[in-house]
Amino acid sequence: MANRESNILFDDLFTITAIDSEGKKFDRVSRLHAHSSNFDMSLVLDYNLELYPLYVGDTFTFVLASSLSRGGMVDEENMQASWRPGGISKGIDEDYEYVMHGRVYKFDDAADAKVTVYASFGGLLMALAGSFRHLQNIVIGENIFLLMRR
């Protein structure tokens, strides 16, 4: 697990167990349910299925980061340039296939040291649940980046 000096707040390998199990609500958005074997975490995530098609049984790397710069130093100028087509980017986003920017809005504690972190990425929602020690670097109100690759 990453320490706080790093810009990586959480990273793990997930396997998709279900997609749209509660029914499909939007044409271009699906909701996946996934489980990680490394940290025994569960993930519910809304994603754009036209940009990044996923299927039950797929395995993907999932990362939450505080910035896209390499080495943990925030470089606002390069961070914004990396999102422009044809822009020069040397950030961690180059290593991933699907990237979203959002904000942590809720943090639920459970009685057995399990917690759930909720974030919104422009209306696409995420709920990441598991042991507090794997999610302790995530703070309510923090802007985060979600990065995924197969």
MIPA-932846 format. One line per 2 residues: number of its first residue (from 1); their letters; for each residue z, x, y of N, C-alpha, C. Coordinates in nm, 3 decimals, always signed. Layout:
N
NUM> A> Z/X/Y/Z/X/Y/Z/X/Y ~ ... .
This chain:
150
1> MA> +0.000/+0.083/-0.118/+0.000/+0.000/+0.000/+0.000/+0.088/+0.124 ~ -0.064/+0.043/+0.225/-0.080/+0.121/+0.348/+0.049/+0.122/+0.429 .
3> NR> +0.071/+0.231/+0.503/+0.186/+0.237/+0.593/+0.143/+0.190/+0.732 ~ +0.239/+0.175/+0.823/+0.208/+0.116/+0.954/+0.127/+0.209/+1.043 .
5> ES> +0.127/+0.341/+1.017/+0.045/+0.431/+1.097/-0.104/+0.409/+1.069 ~ -0.136/+0.350/+0.958/-0.274/+0.321/+0.922/-0.314/+0.186/+0.982 .
7> NI> -0.444/+0.167/+1.002/-0.490/+0.037/+1.049/-0.508/-0.061/+0.934 ~ -0.496/-0.017/+0.809/-0.506/-0.104/+0.693/-0.370/-0.169/+0.669 .
9> LF> -0.365/-0.301/+0.682/-0.240/-0.374/+0.665/-0.218/-0.419/+0.522 ~ -0.328/-0.447/+0.451/-0.320/-0.493/+0.312/-0.454/-0.464/+0.246 .
11> DD> -0.450/-0.421/+0.120/-0.574/-0.410/+0.042/-0.544/-0.429/-0.105 ~ -0.635/-0.500/-0.173/-0.619/-0.528/-0.315/-0.752/-0.575/-0.372 .
13> LF> -0.758/-0.585/-0.502/-0.875/-0.631/-0.575/-0.846/-0.771/-0.629 ~ -0.930/-0.868/-0.595/-0.909/-1.008/-0.634/-1.020/-1.055/-0.726 .
15> TI> -0.985/-1.150/-0.813/-1.082/-1.218/-0.899/-1.079/-1.366/-0.865 ~ -1.196/-1.424/-0.842/-1.205/-1.565/-0.803/-1.178/-1.654/-0.924 .
17> TA> -1.082/-1.747/-0.907/-1.046/-1.839/-1.015/-1.107/-1.978/-0.994 ~ -1.135/-2.015/-0.868/-1.194/-2.147/-0.840/-1.261/-2.144/-0.703 .
19> ID> -1.363/-2.227/-0.688/-1.430/-2.245/-0.560/-1.444/-2.395/-0.535 ~ -1.403/-2.439/-0.417/-1.410/-2.580/-0.377/-1.343/-2.672/-0.478 .
21> SE> -1.225/-2.634/-0.526/-1.154/-2.715/-0.626/-1.106/-2.849/-0.570 ~ -1.087/-2.857/-0.438/-1.047/-2.984/-0.376/-1.167/-3.063/-0.325 .
23> GK> -1.287/-3.018/-0.357/-1.409/-3.083/-0.310/-1.467/-3.010/-0.190 ~ -1.593/-3.030/-0.167/-1.665/-2.963/-0.059/-1.653/-3.045/+0.068 .
25> KF> -1.610/-2.978/+0.177/-1.591/-3.049/+0.303/-1.700/-3.017/+0.406 ~ -1.758/-2.897/+0.400/-1.860/-2.855/+0.497/-1.979/-2.795/+0.422 .
27> DR> -2.098/-2.807/+0.481/-2.220/-2.761/+0.416/-2.222/-2.610/+0.393 ~ -2.183/-2.532/+0.492/-2.198/-2.387/+0.485/-2.069/-2.312/+0.454 .
29> VS> -1.962/-2.386/+0.431/-1.831/-2.324/+0.409/-1.778/-2.364/+0.272 ~ -1.725/-2.266/+0.199/-1.657/-2.294/+0.074/-1.517/-2.237/+0.081 .
31> RL> -1.429/-2.289/-0.003/-1.292/-2.240/-0.011/-1.271/-2.182/-0.150 ~ -1.237/-2.054/-0.154/-1.214/-1.989/-0.282/-1.064/-1.973/-0.308 .
33> HA> -1.029/-1.973/-0.435/-0.894/-1.942/-0.482/-0.909/-1.818/-0.568 ~ -0.827/-1.717/-0.541/-0.839/-1.591/-0.614/-0.700/-1.536/-0.644 .
35> HS> -0.696/-1.448/-0.743/-0.569/-1.385/-0.784/-0.592/-1.236/-0.802 ~ -0.493/-1.158/-0.760/-0.502/-1.012/-0.778/-0.415/-0.970/-0.894 .
37> SN> -0.463/-0.875/-0.971/-0.385/-0.825/-1.083/-0.296/-0.708/-1.041 ~ -0.333/-0.635/-0.935/-0.255/-0.519/-0.892/-0.118/-0.558/-0.836 .
39> FD> -0.116/-0.648/-0.736/+0.008/-0.685/-0.669/+0.052/-0.828/-0.701 ~ -0.017/-0.896/-0.791/+0.015/-1.033/-0.829/+0.019/-1.125/-0.707 .
41> MS> -0.087/-1.119/-0.626/-0.099/-1.199/-0.505/-0.197/-1.313/-0.531 ~ -0.182/-1.421/-0.455/-0.279/-1.529/-0.461/-0.341/-1.548/-0.323 .
43> LV> -0.469/-1.582/-0.322/-0.546/-1.593/-0.199/-0.624/-1.723/-0.198 ~ -0.617/-1.794/-0.086/-0.703/-1.909/-0.059/-0.777/-1.874/+0.069 .
45> LD> -0.910/-1.879/+0.064/-0.990/-1.831/+0.177/-1.113/-1.918/+0.197 ~ -1.136/-1.959/+0.323/-1.260/-2.025/+0.362/-1.359/-1.916/+0.402 .
47> YN> -1.484/-1.928/+0.357/-1.585/-1.827/+0.389/-1.721/-1.893/+0.402 ~ -1.813/-1.827/+0.470/-1.948/-1.877/+0.489/-2.030/-1.843/+0.364 .
49> LE> -2.064/-1.943/+0.286/-2.133/-1.918/+0.160/-2.279/-1.881/+0.178 ~ -2.339/-1.911/+0.293/-2.477/-1.869/+0.318/-2.484/-1.719/+0.346 .
51> LY> -2.384/-1.668/+0.416/-2.382/-1.525/+0.448/-2.333/-1.441/+0.331 ~ -2.240/-1.495/+0.253/-2.178/-1.417/+0.146/-2.152/-1.506/+0.025 .
53> PL> -2.253/-1.529/-0.057/-2.235/-1.616/-0.174/-2.144/-1.551/-0.279 ~ -2.047/-1.628/-0.326/-1.953/-1.582/-0.428/-1.946/-1.685/-0.539 .
55> YV> -1.905/-1.642/-0.657/-1.900/-1.730/-0.774/-1.770/-1.710/-0.849 ~ -1.729/-1.812/-0.924/-1.608/-1.803/-1.005/-1.625/-1.686/-1.102 .
57> GD> -1.522/-1.603/-1.111/-1.526/-1.486/-1.197/-1.562/-1.358/-1.123 ~ -1.619/-1.370/-1.002/-1.651/-1.250/-0.923/-1.523/-1.177/-0.886 .
59> TF> -1.532/-1.046/-0.879/-1.422/-0.961/-0.835/-1.463/-0.896/-0.704 ~ -1.371/-0.890/-0.607/-1.402/-0.831/-0.478/-1.282/-0.756/-0.423 .
61> TF> -1.311/-0.657/-0.341/-1.207/-0.584/-0.268/-1.179/-0.660/-0.140 ~ -1.052/-0.681/-0.111/-1.008/-0.760/+0.004/-0.916/-0.672/+0.089 .
63> VL> -0.948/-0.659/+0.218/-0.870/-0.575/+0.308/-0.838/-0.652/+0.435 ~ -0.717/-0.638/+0.484/-0.678/-0.685/+0.616/-0.647/-0.560/+0.699 .
65> AS> -0.706/-0.551/+0.819/-0.689/-0.433/+0.904/-0.661/-0.474/+1.047 ~ -0.588/-0.389/+1.118/-0.556/-0.417/+1.258/-0.668/-0.374/+1.352 .
67> SL> -0.754/-0.284/+1.306/-0.871/-0.242/+1.384/-0.979/-0.196/+1.288 ~ -1.100/-0.177/+1.339/-1.211/-0.130/+1.257/-1.232/+0.021/+1.266 .
69> SR> -1.155/+0.086/+1.351/-1.174/+0.230/+1.368/-1.117/+0.305/+1.247 ~ -1.178/+0.416/+1.217/-1.131/+0.500/+1.107/-1.011/+0.581/+1.154 .
71> GG> -0.917/+0.602/+1.066/-0.801/+0.683/+1.099/-0.690/+0.608/+1.169 ~ -0.706/+0.480/+1.191/-0.599/+0.400/+1.247/-0.590/+0.398/+1.397 .
73> MV> -0.669/+0.478/+1.467/-0.664/+0.478/+1.613/-0.756/+0.369/+1.666 ~ -0.705/+0.288/+1.757/-0.784/+0.179/+1.813/-0.874/+0.234/+1.923 .
75> DE> -1.003/+0.211/+1.909/-1.101/+0.254/+2.008/-1.178/+0.130/+2.050 ~ -1.133/+0.066/+2.156/-1.190/-0.062/+2.200/-1.341/-0.054/+2.224 .
77> EN> -1.388/+0.055/+2.282/-1.530/+0.068/+2.313/-1.615/+0.068/+2.186 ~ -1.577/+0.145/+2.085/-1.652/+0.150/+1.960/-1.634/+0.023/+1.879 .
79> MQ> -1.516/-0.039/+1.888/-1.491/-0.161/+1.812/-1.587/-0.271/+1.858 ~ -1.608/-0.286/+1.987/-1.698/-0.389/+2.037/-1.844/-0.353/+2.009 .
81> AS> -1.880/-0.226/+2.018/-2.018/-0.185/+1.994/-2.057/-0.206/+1.848 ~ -1.963/-0.201/+1.757/-1.995/-0.214/+1.615/-2.046/-0.353/+1.579 .
83> WR> -2.018/-0.453/+1.661/-2.061/-0.589/+1.631/-2.196/-0.624/+1.690 ~ -2.254/-0.535/+1.768/-2.383/-0.562/+1.828/-2.494/-0.510/+1.737 .
85> PG> -2.600/-0.589/+1.715/-2.712/-0.542/+1.632/-2.772/-0.414/+1.690 ~ -2.792/-0.316/+1.605/-2.849/-0.189/+1.648/-2.750/-0.098/+1.715 .
87> GI> -2.624/-0.141/+1.726/-2.521/-0.059/+1.788/-2.478/+0.054/+1.696 ~ -2.422/+0.157/+1.755/-2.374/+0.270/+1.676/-2.231/+0.239/+1.633 .
89> SK> -2.206/+0.245/+1.503/-2.073/+0.216/+1.451/-2.034/+0.322/+1.350 ~ -1.915/+0.371/+1.362/-1.858/+0.463/+1.264/-1.728/+0.406/+1.211 .
91> GI> -1.715/+0.274/+1.217/-1.591/+0.209/+1.176/-1.590/+0.175/+1.028 ~ -1.476/+0.124/+0.982/-1.461/+0.089/+0.841/-1.547/-0.031/+0.804 .
93> DE> -1.593/-0.108/+0.902/-1.679/-0.223/+0.872/-1.809/-0.183/+0.805 ~ -1.854/-0.058/+0.824/-1.976/-0.011/+0.758/-1.961/-0.005/+0.606 .
95> DY> -1.838/+0.001/+0.557/-1.811/+0.013/+0.414/-1.798/-0.123/+0.345 ~ -1.809/-0.232/+0.420/-1.787/-0.365/+0.364/-1.907/-0.455/+0.390 .
97> EY> -1.916/-0.563/+0.311/-2.030/-0.654/+0.317/-2.003/-0.779/+0.403 ~ -1.876/-0.815/+0.417/-1.839/-0.939/+0.488/-1.716/-0.909/+0.573 .
99> VM> -1.725/-0.934/+0.703/-1.617/-0.903/+0.796/-1.592/-1.023/+0.886 ~ -1.464/-1.057/+0.906/-1.427/-1.163/+1.000/-1.313/-1.113/+1.088 .
101> HG> -1.305/-1.166/+1.209/-1.197/-1.134/+1.302/-1.116/-1.260/+1.328 ~ -0.984/-1.247/+1.323/-0.900/-1.364/+1.344/-0.761/-1.330/+1.388 .
103> RV> -0.672/-1.429/+1.371/-0.534/-1.414/+1.418/-0.438/-1.473/+1.315 ~ -0.328/-1.404/+1.293/-0.221/-1.454/+1.207/-0.144/-1.559/+1.286 .
105> YK> -0.130/-1.680/+1.229/-0.062/-1.786/+1.304/+0.065/-1.837/+1.237 ~ +0.090/-1.800/+1.112/+0.209/-1.852/+1.044/+0.251/-1.758/+0.932 .
107> FD> +0.381/-1.752/+0.908/+0.437/-1.666/+0.805/+0.549/-1.745/+0.738 ~ +0.530/-1.790/+0.615/+0.631/-1.871/+0.545/+0.709/-1.786/+0.446 .
109> DA> +0.841/-1.800/+0.449/+0.928/-1.734/+0.352/+0.965/-1.832/+0.242 ~ +0.972/-1.781/+0.120/+1.019/-1.861/+0.009/+1.152/-1.801/-0.040 .
111> AD> +1.222/-1.873/-0.123/+1.355/-1.831/-0.167/+1.352/-1.707/-0.257 ~ +1.245/-1.685/-0.328/+1.241/-1.575/-0.426/+1.165/-1.453/-0.376 .
113> AK> +1.180/-1.417/-0.249/+1.116/-1.299/-0.187/+0.963/-1.310/-0.185 ~ +0.913/-1.430/-0.205/+0.768/-1.454/-0.193/+0.741/-1.507/-0.053 .
115> VT> +0.631/-1.465/+0.005/+0.593/-1.511/+0.138/+0.446/-1.551/+0.137 ~ +0.409/-1.630/+0.236/+0.269/-1.667/+0.255/+0.231/-1.637/+0.399 .
117> VY> +0.122/-1.565/+0.417/+0.068/-1.533/+0.548/-0.053/-1.622/+0.571 ~ -0.057/-1.689/+0.686/-0.168/-1.776/+0.722/-0.242/-1.716/+0.841 .
119> AS> -0.375/-1.715/+0.834/-0.456/-1.664/+0.944/-0.577/-1.755/+0.962 ~ -0.628/-1.757/+1.084/-0.748/-1.834/+1.116/-0.853/-1.739/+1.169 .
121> FG> -0.974/-1.753/+1.117/-1.088/-1.673/+1.158/-1.193/-1.766/+1.216 ~ -1.171/-1.808/+1.340/-1.261/-1.901/+1.405/-1.269/-2.035/+1.335 .
123> GL> -1.158/-2.079/+1.276/-1.154/-2.205/+1.204/-1.163/-2.190/+1.053 ~ -1.207/-2.076/+1.005/-1.205/-2.047/+0.862/-1.065/-1.995/+0.830 .
125> LM> -0.997/-2.060/+0.738/-0.855/-2.034/+0.715/-0.832/-1.943/+0.595 ~ -0.719/-1.872/+0.600/-0.677/-1.786/+0.490/-0.529/-1.809/+0.466 .
127> AL> -0.489/-1.814/+0.338/-0.349/-1.815/+0.298/-0.335/-1.708/+0.190 ~ -0.254/-1.608/+0.217/-0.231/-1.497/+0.125/-0.084/-1.500/+0.087 .
129> AG> -0.054/-1.519/-0.043/+0.084/-1.535/-0.088/+0.119/-1.429/-0.192 ~ +0.244/-1.383/-0.183/+0.293/-1.286/-0.278/+0.421/-1.222/-0.229 .
131> SF> +0.453/-1.106/-0.285/+0.576/-1.035/-0.253/+0.578/-0.990/-0.107 ~ +0.694/-1.003/-0.044/+0.710/-0.964/+0.096/+0.679/-0.816/+0.118 .
133> RH> +0.710/-0.732/+0.021/+0.692/-0.588/+0.044/+0.545/-0.549/+0.060 ~ +0.453/-0.629/+0.009/+0.311/-0.600/+0.025/+0.254/-0.656/+0.156 .
135> LQ> +0.328/-0.746/+0.220/+0.280/-0.812/+0.342/+0.366/-0.780/+0.464 ~ +0.455/-0.685/+0.452/+0.552/-0.659/+0.559/+0.490/-0.601/+0.686 .
137> NI> +0.369/-0.546/+0.679/+0.303/-0.489/+0.797/+0.229/-0.593/+0.881 ~ +0.223/-0.716/+0.833/+0.150/-0.822/+0.903/+0.245/-0.898/+0.994 .
139> VI> +0.204/-0.920/+1.119/+0.290/-0.980/+1.222/+0.224/-1.107/+1.276 ~ +0.306/-1.210/+1.300/+0.255/-1.334/+1.359/+0.199/-1.305/+1.498 .
141> GE> +0.084/-1.364/+1.528/+0.019/-1.346/+1.658/-0.072/-1.224/+1.664 ~ -0.073/-1.144/+1.559/-0.155/-1.023/+1.557/-0.301/-1.057/+1.529 .
143> NI> -0.390/-0.989/+1.601/-0.533/-0.999/+1.570/-0.561/-0.910/+1.450 ~ -0.636/-0.963/+1.354/-0.666/-0.886/+1.233/-0.814/-0.898/+1.198 .
145> FL> -0.859/-0.806/+1.118/-0.993/-0.809/+1.061/-0.978/-0.829/+0.912 ~ -1.062/-0.917/+0.857/-1.070/-0.938/+0.713/-1.200/-0.874/+0.667 .
147> LM> -1.193/-0.787/+0.567/-1.312/-0.717/+0.517/-1.320/-0.737/+0.366 ~ -1.442/-0.764/+0.317/-1.463/-0.787/+0.175/-1.588/-0.713/+0.127 .
149> RR> -1.583/-0.671/+0.002/-1.700/-0.614/-0.065/-1.683/-0.635/-0.215 ~ -1.798/-0.647/-0.282/-1.796/-0.663/-0.428/-1.787/-0.530/-0.495 .
